Amino acid sequence: QVQLVESGGGLVQAGGSLRLSCAASGRTISRYQLGWFRQAPGKEREFVAAITWNGGSTDSADSVKGRFIISRDNAKNSMYLQMNSLKPEDTAVYYCAADRDFSWAIKTTQTEYEYWGQGTQVTVSS
């Protein structure tokens, strides 16, 4: 089993930055693909960004391209999401997800991930 815990959420003004962290425990995640998803009130959970097992490939949603950067540190069993130029529409609960996969294909749908964190709230004020 893999346990995931997100941190780093909070309240920030539009145009500001936040850095989310996802710490894994239970197993080493060096052979896991990792992803970030978010869910705004009244909306479906949506893909934000993902990174392959060794960090060699990443992808992100069009809505965050150029503003959010996903990274990982396998030595620390952790993943990060640097969020810049935040907008009110980025307000959501952000979840990290993991799935054992050491291919190069990026997973963008919820059903492709086996393990999930509890989420961290990000609120962007206008």
Sequence and secondary structure as in RCSB ss.txt:
>XXXX:A:sequence
QVQLVESGGGLVQAGGSLRLSCAASGRTISRYQLGWFRQAPGKEREFVAAITWNGGSTDSADSVKGRFIISRDNA
KNSMYLQMNSLKPEDTAVYYCAADRDFSWAIKTTQTEYEYWGQGTQVTVSS
>XXXX:A:secstr
  EEEEE  EEEETT  EEEEEEEESS  TTEEEEEEEE TTS  EEEEEE TTSS EEE TTTTTTEEEEEEGG
GTEEEEEE S  GGG EEEEEEEEE  SS    SGGG  EE   EEEEEE 
